[in-house]
Amino acid sequence: MNLCDDYFSHIFQGTTEILNNEDSFPSEHLTSYYQSVFNLCHDENVSRDIIRDRLNTFIQDYLHELILKFDDLYGIELLEHYQGTWHKFQKDMDAIRRIFSYFKVKVKREFDTYHLGPTSIGYYNIVDILKHRWEWAILIALQDRFISVICDLVFQKNKESVQDTTDSLIVHVLECYRAMQPLDPKPVYIPATGEVPAHFEYDDRESKEIADEIYLLRESCKNSLLEEFYFYYDKNTFPAVISCDTFFDQLSKGQIPCEQTVRYLEILGFTEEASKCKCHVTPMFMEWHDEKLVNLYKNREAALLRQYYQSCSSFEPAFEYLACHFKRWIEADCRENVPNVDVSSVNGIKSIIDAVNGLRMKYLQLLGTICKENINIFAANQPDSKLTSSRPFFDKYLDSVLSKLINHYGNTESEKKPGHLIDLLVRHSDLLLSKASKPSAKTNIETEIDNILIIVNYLNDKDLFLHAYHKLFARRLVQRALRNEDAETYAIEALKKVFGNDQIRKLQILFTDNQISKELTAEFKSHDTYNNFGLDGIDLSVTVINQSVWPFNYNPSTVAIPRLNSTLEIFNTFYQHKHANRELNYLDNSYGETVCNGFEQKYCFVANVHQTSMLVMFNDADCYTFEQLSSGLQISKDHLIAVLSPMLKLGLFTADCDTITAETPIKTQIYFNLNFKSDACKINLMKGIRKPVNEVKLDLKEVESDRTMAVQAAIVRIMKKEKQLAHNPLVAEVIKALSNRFQPDIKFIKNCIAALLEKEYIARSPDDLEVYVYQNYMPPNSPTSGMEVPDIVWPLPRRPRINPFKRFYQKVFGRQNRE
């Protein structure tokens, strides 16, 4: 035996004494062992690798003997023995580190001589070597036994929760597994060769092998825990013997095995798997107490529901399951509390509006209590209000149920009259804002408007409401039937919150035109032409509206009243003097008041232009044929029937036949009833004018055209932003973009995509026909990428430089100059 072996023998003898001594080893006894290490480090025949390898082998042999003491242990005894042994080994490691402290100095000096020492010399760290050998010899060897003991303790057959002392033992073992780290790679000095300077490289083969073993070890721990977890919760009947209140109370305190399993997985570093475990057990437990949760909502037990909310809010699936019961409750509650009224009249729709908004406020207040949120009742009643984002599933389900409920009342529609519910909503809003209606003194128009728009916000086809509202709003303006301009302004602002500025722009222009027309009429009446020539006893008020925002079909009217024609010519001259490049076209929506003195009592008839012209024609004769009236008024037979029907129904005129239809002969005689009598002195003849059938068809065609343009514009806008997009994501983006207007059908979207492909706004990718490419976009891998190509753009010929949105804008909204 040489001198070096003597030194090693002396060092390991002292190390053995340290490891076998139950008490702390005296510091003065370490000096001789330190001297032996010092002598070894100064021996030229002993390298740093020899010292490291001899120590590594010695500790490995010692731990192989130590693990035999674990053979007869199981359960809590195994965990307790491991904890005590590990704490003892930690103290021993500190003593051994002090013995080999000069070895660290030797290693550092050797590397410093190269003047470019490695960045890390942890490979020669004594404590790291000892910890690595412990992990390899103890933790890995006892892995299966540890996991088996932990699973038995956590998933006990008697379903008792793990005691705190036992829990601390389990946590200690798992933290040891979590702390396992591979050794630093071995630094290797590479001398200079040729042009390559001297440098260090790392031999990481051993380090990678250890890292792989640690990964497999942790995966095995995770899989064993998950296997036992799912077996216990799927096969056991623990929810049947635990009350709902007890479960959530224990869940909030972390006393249910589920919570402990979650915590153990998080200690190992598997946070995603921990969340899945948490999400697995709570919904399953709720299924056992399904009726209990529904009754909590039904009885509005906010305090207990708040506790459940707090317990489930940290993991999404359980939270969603709790929200699903909220949906079940409000569905049943809506069926019980929403009146089953006939929605064929405006009175019926008023009952529906009040009932739905009352239920909505009740649900919002309950959610505010459950989620500990202060709900501003006024703000929550606004049509554009959204529920707070802290309870997304409650938002989704509440909106889903109310939308389904409201659109259910829209299913009474027929092919001849679509949008029955929407029509009633618009008519109800028109009654609120119209001068003719007489609401009660308690009616708050702004609140009523908000309630209507809350219902509109849940409609699938909001654009139909806006389209119909646009027409009735224009009619109120033209007929001077506004109840209150402030109320109209409030309604427009509320609509803007629901539909956005772009969709409400036409209403704003209409309202502005009405204000300007009042000033124009006042200026005309104060003009010299009015004062000098007079208007032959006619009080003329003019409303000039931009043709691009006029909601009705453009039907220019020919006024067959000489006295009125001369007055209109005076106004036309006045208007052309102010606006030389504009042309006025008088519409059949114009109306006036005509006084009739041919009866025993004087009557005042409110009539449109054609009805007024017809009354004036009967100043010259008491009878006309259908053909004579049509040619004299210069209107079609269908239009004549529409304006004549209310006058016949009133008894002001009589005819040879009982009813007037499209099949009525043109030679049918229409007589003026000289014996007409009515209790009212002022009679509105326009109320009974029915909309011609062709006009209804034109309305539907206009809505279809607007939707087509909206979908195509959305597709181009999305493609211009994304450059290229697959078919399904494009359809999803279009539906999302248009959800605040209407719900486009997928087939309808496909037709719009086909139209844009034909117009070459977009093209199919040559690599994948399911992918669309914006026409002016050149993919980076195309053959012409990076080259100047002035005449062509991949993959199709360049189109002229046209802004596609300008074309859509002009087609939808028309030109901006007044006509």
URGIZI-V403804 format. One record per residue. RES is the residue in one letter. PSI is psi in degrees with one decimal (999 if undefined). Layout:
RES/PSI
RES/PSI
//
This chain:
M/126.1
N/-179.2
L/-37.1
C/-40.6
D/-33.1
D/-42.6
Y/-46.4
F/-41.4
S/-41.2
H/-41.2
I/-46.2
F/-25.0
Q/-44.5
G/-37.8
T/-38.5
T/-40.5
E/-40.2
I/-45.3
L/-31.6
N/-12.2
N/123.0
E/-28.7
D/169.7
S/140.1
F/132.1
P/140.6
S/-33.8
E/-22.0
H/-12.9
L/-14.3
T/-42.7
S/-37.0
Y/-36.5
Y/-38.1
Q/-36.8
S/-40.8
V/-39.4
F/-44.2
N/-39.2
L/-41.1
C/-23.0
H/2.9
D/122.4
E/-21.5
N/-4.8
V/113.3
S/170.0
R/-32.0
D/-34.2
I/-45.8
I/-44.0
R/-44.9
D/-38.7
R/-41.1
L/-40.5
N/-42.4
T/-40.8
F/-47.1
I/-36.8
Q/-43.5
D/-38.6
Y/-43.0
L/-30.1
H/-33.2
E/-35.0
L/-35.0
I/-18.5
L/-24.7
K/-11.0
F/-5.3
D/-41.2
D/9.8
L/146.9
Y/160.9
G/-142.9
I/-34.0
E/-38.9
L/-45.4
L/-40.4
E/-42.9
H/-39.5
Y/-43.4
Q/-45.0
G/-42.2
T/-39.4
W/-41.7
H/-39.9
K/-41.8
F/-33.9
Q/-41.5
K/-40.4
D/-36.5
M/-35.8
D/-40.1
A/-43.5
I/-38.2
R/-40.2
R/-35.9
I/-42.3
F/21.1
S/-33.9
Y/-24.4
F/-37.5
K/-39.3
V/-42.7
K/-45.7
V/-43.9
K/-41.5
R/-40.5
E/-44.0
F/-29.9
D/-23.1
T/-20.8
Y/-10.0
H/10.9
L/46.3
G/158.4
P/156.4
T/-23.8
S/132.6
I/30.2
G/-16.7
Y/-28.2
Y/11.0
N/123.7
I/-43.9
V/-41.5
D/-37.6
I/-44.7
L/-43.5
K/-40.3
H/-43.2
R/-37.2
W/-47.7
E/-41.1
W/-38.0
A/-29.5
I/-59.3
L/-46.3
I/-38.5
A/-35.2
L/13.1
Q/-52.6
D/-39.4
R/-40.1
F/-47.5
I/-39.6
S/-42.9
V/-43.7
I/-45.0
C/-39.7
D/-38.0
L/-36.8
V/-47.8
F/65.3
Q/148.3
K/-29.0
N/2.4
K/22.6
E/146.3
S/155.6
V/134.0
Q/159.9
D/-40.3
T/-43.2
T/-39.7
D/-40.2
S/-35.1
L/-43.2
I/-44.6
V/-39.0
H/-44.9
V/-45.1
L/-35.6
E/-33.0
C/-42.1
Y/-39.9
R/-33.9
A/-7.1
M/129.2
Q/146.0
P/155.6
L/154.3
D/147.9
P/156.4
K/124.9
P/134.8
V/126.5
Y/128.6
I/112.1
P/163.9
A/138.4
T/117.6
G/-126.3
E/-7.4
V/118.8
P/165.7
A/142.0
H/173.4
F/141.0
E/162.0
Y/129.0
D/98.2
D/17.2
R/-46.8
E/-39.9
S/-43.2
K/-39.1
E/-41.6
I/-40.1
A/-40.4
D/-39.8
E/-40.3
I/-40.7
Y/-45.7
L/-35.2
L/-47.9
R/-39.8
E/-39.0
S/-40.8
C/-45.6
K/-47.6
N/-37.7
S/-42.8
L/-44.6
L/-39.2
E/-46.5
E/-36.7
F/-52.3
Y/-34.9
F/-42.2
Y/-46.7
Y/-24.4
D/-31.2
K/-24.2
N/166.0
T/36.2
F/-32.1
P/-23.7
A/-20.3
V/4.5
I/129.1
S/160.8
C/-43.4
D/-42.6
T/-40.4
F/-50.9
F/-29.3
D/-45.0
Q/-36.0
L/-42.4
S/-25.1
K/-1.8
G/29.1
Q/-10.0
I/140.9
P/-31.5
C/-45.6
E/-37.5
Q/-41.1
T/-42.0
V/-45.8
R/-39.0
Y/-40.5
L/-37.0
E/-36.3
I/-39.0
L/-11.4
G/8.9
F/73.4
T/-36.6
E/-45.0
E/-34.0
A/-41.5
S/-38.5
K/-38.5
C/-43.2
K/-38.9
C/-18.6
H/-43.1
V/-36.4
T/-47.9
P/-35.5
M/-39.3
F/-39.9
M/-31.3
E/-32.3
W/-30.1
H/45.7
D/-53.3
E/-31.3
K/-45.2
L/-40.3
V/-40.5
N/-29.8
L/-42.3
Y/-42.5
K/-40.6
N/-1.9
R/48.7
E/82.2
A/-36.6
A/-47.4
L/-37.7
L/-35.5
R/-38.3
Q/-42.6
Y/-40.4
Y/-44.9
Q/-35.3
S/-32.6
C/-11.0
S/-18.2
S/-13.4
F/127.9
E/-50.0
P/-40.7
A/-38.6
F/-40.7
E/-37.8
Y/-40.4
L/-38.9
A/-29.8
C/-37.0
H/-33.3
F/-40.5
K/-44.4
R/-40.4
W/-46.7
I/-28.9
E/-46.8
A/-38.1
D/-38.2
C/-40.4
R/-33.0
E/-34.5
N/-19.1
V/122.8
P/142.0
N/70.8
V/163.9
D/117.7
V/31.6
S/-6.1
S/166.2
V/-33.2
N/-37.6
G/-41.9
I/-31.0
K/-40.1
S/-40.1
I/-44.3
I/-47.4
D/-41.4
A/-45.6
V/-43.2
N/-34.1
G/-43.1
L/-40.6
R/-44.5
M/-36.0
K/-42.8
Y/-39.9
L/-41.2
Q/-40.8
L/-43.3
L/-37.9
G/-36.3
T/-43.2
I/-43.9
C/7.0
K/46.5
E/142.8
N/108.9
I/119.7
N/109.0
I/-39.7
F/-45.0
A/-37.5
A/-19.6
N/0.9
Q/146.2
P/-24.2
D/6.3
S/140.1
K/147.0
L/153.6
T/145.3
S/-7.1
S/-9.7
R/67.2
P/-36.5
F/-36.1
F/-41.6
D/-50.0
K/-45.2
Y/-37.5
L/-45.4
D/-39.4
S/-45.6
V/-45.5
L/-37.7
S/-43.8
K/-40.2
L/-46.9
I/-43.3
N/-18.8
H/-37.4
Y/-12.1
G/-1.5
N/5.3
T/8.7
E/159.5
S/173.6
E/-30.6
K/-28.2
K/79.4
P/160.3
G/46.4
H/-46.3
L/-41.8
I/-41.0
D/-41.6
L/-38.3
L/-41.8
V/-42.6
R/-37.4
H/-43.7
S/-35.2
D/-39.1
L/-37.3
L/-37.7
L/-4.7
S/146.7
K/-27.0
A/-28.5
S/158.6
K/81.6
P/162.9
S/163.3
A/-24.4
K/-8.6
T/124.1
N/107.7
I/-40.6
E/-41.5
T/-40.7
E/-39.7
I/-43.7
D/-42.3
N/-39.4
I/-44.5
L/-24.8
I/-42.2
I/-42.8
V/-35.9
N/-20.7
Y/-1.8
L/147.8
N/-36.2
D/74.4
K/-27.4
D/-29.1
L/-38.5
F/-47.1
L/-37.7
H/-46.0
A/-38.1
Y/-38.1
H/-43.1
K/-45.1
L/-32.8
F/-42.8
A/-39.0
R/-39.6
R/-37.7
L/-47.7
V/-38.6
Q/8.5
R/44.5
A/19.4
L/128.6
R/-46.6
N/123.8
E/-32.3
D/-38.6
A/-39.3
E/-40.7
T/-42.6
Y/-41.1
A/-40.6
I/-42.7
E/-38.6
A/-40.2
L/-34.6
K/-35.1
K/-29.9
V/-44.5
F/-19.8
G/164.0
N/-39.9
D/-39.8
Q/-22.8
I/0.6
R/-38.9
K/-40.6
L/-39.6
Q/-39.5
I/-41.4
L/-45.7
F/-40.2
T/-41.0
D/-37.8
N/-41.2
Q/-41.6
I/-36.0
S/-34.9
K/-43.4
E/-37.2
L/-42.1
T/-42.9
A/-39.6
E/-37.9
F/-40.7
K/-24.2
S/2.3
H/157.7
D/-36.7
T/-36.2
Y/-42.1
N/-36.2
N/-43.9
F/-30.7
G/169.9
L/28.6
D/41.4
G/9.2
I/127.7
D/102.1
L/126.1
S/129.5
V/136.2
T/114.9
V/120.9
I/138.7
N/127.0
Q/-29.7
S/-20.1
V/4.5
W/120.9
P/-17.7
F/163.4
N/140.5
Y/106.4
N/91.7
P/140.0
S/140.9
T/116.4
V/118.0
A/39.5
I/107.9
P/-45.5
R/-40.8
L/-33.1
N/-43.3
S/-37.6
T/-41.8
L/-32.4
E/-38.9
I/-44.9
F/-37.6
N/-41.0
T/-43.7
F/-43.4
Y/-39.4
Q/-29.1
H/-34.3
K/-37.4
H/92.6
A/-28.9
N/16.2
R/148.0
E/134.2
L/132.6
N/122.4
Y/131.4
L/157.0
D/-2.8
N/-8.4
S/151.7
Y/168.9
G/177.0
E/126.3
T/126.5
V/129.0
C/122.8
N/15.6
G/4.5
F/176.8
E/-30.3
Q/145.2
K/130.0
Y/148.5
C/119.3
F/126.0
V/112.5
A/156.1
N/-176.7
V/-44.9
H/-38.2
Q/-40.1
T/-42.8
S/-37.3
M/-42.4
L/-40.1
V/-35.9
M/-33.6
F/2.1
N/-24.5
D/-19.2
A/158.8
D/-4.5
C/137.0
Y/154.1
T/167.1
F/-45.3
E/-40.3
Q/-40.7
L/-41.2
S/-44.0
S/-36.1
G/-37.3
L/-12.8
Q/48.2
I/163.3
S/167.1
K/-41.4
D/-41.7
H/-37.8
L/-41.4
I/-39.4
A/-43.0
V/-23.5
L/-28.5
S/-48.0
P/-29.5
M/-35.3
L/-40.8
K/-34.9
L/-24.4
G/7.5
L/-35.7
F/159.2
T/161.1
A/166.2
D/-27.8
C/168.3
D/-44.9
T/153.2
I/119.8
T/-179.1
A/-21.1
E/-0.6
T/130.8
P/148.5
I/-13.8
K/5.1
T/134.8
Q/135.8
I/123.3
Y/147.5
F/126.1
N/102.2
L/-14.8
N/19.9
F/137.3
K/145.2
S/147.0
D/-26.9
A/141.3
C/-26.8
K/119.7
I/130.3
N/110.5
L/-9.9
M/-14.7
K/-36.7
G/6.7
I/118.3
R/145.4
K/128.6
P/150.7
V/-39.4
N/-28.5
E/-36.1
V/-42.7
K/-37.7
L/-35.4
D/-46.4
L/-38.8
K/-36.5
E/-41.7
V/-43.0
E/-40.6
S/-42.4
D/-40.3
R/-40.8
T/-45.6
M/-37.7
A/-42.4
V/-44.1
Q/-41.1
A/-39.8
A/-40.5
I/-46.4
V/-40.9
R/-43.3
I/-44.0
M/-34.0
K/-32.4
K/-45.9
E/-18.4
K/-51.7
Q/142.6
L/144.1
A/165.8
H/-52.4
N/-45.8
P/-33.9
L/-44.7
V/-42.1
A/-40.8
E/-37.4
V/-45.0
I/-41.2
K/-40.5
A/-31.0
L/8.4
S/-24.5
N/0.4
R/-52.1
F/170.7
Q/97.1
P/140.6
D/144.3
I/-39.8
K/-38.1
F/-40.8
I/-40.4
K/-41.1
N/-38.4
C/-37.8
I/-42.6
A/-38.7
A/-40.2
L/-32.0
L/-40.6
E/-37.1
K/-7.7
E/28.1
Y/-33.2
I/166.3
A/160.6
R/141.8
S/135.6
P/-21.8
D/-31.9
D/114.5
L/-13.7
E/-2.4
V/134.0
Y/145.5
V/134.8
Y/137.0
Q/-36.3
N/17.7
Y/131.3
M/112.3
P/149.1
P/-25.5
N/10.2
S/158.6
P/-28.4
T/9.3
S/135.2
G/0.4
M/153.6
E/114.3
V/91.6
P/-25.5
D/-20.2
I/155.3
V/134.0
W/140.3
P/0.6
L/164.5
P/146.8
R/136.0
R/162.7
P/154.7
R/96.3
I/134.4
N/110.2
P/-31.1
F/-28.6
K/-40.8
R/-45.2
F/-41.7
Y/-43.7
Q/-36.1
K/-36.0
V/-45.2
F/-14.7
G/179.7
R/159.0
Q/-14.8
N/149.4
R/140.2
E/999
//
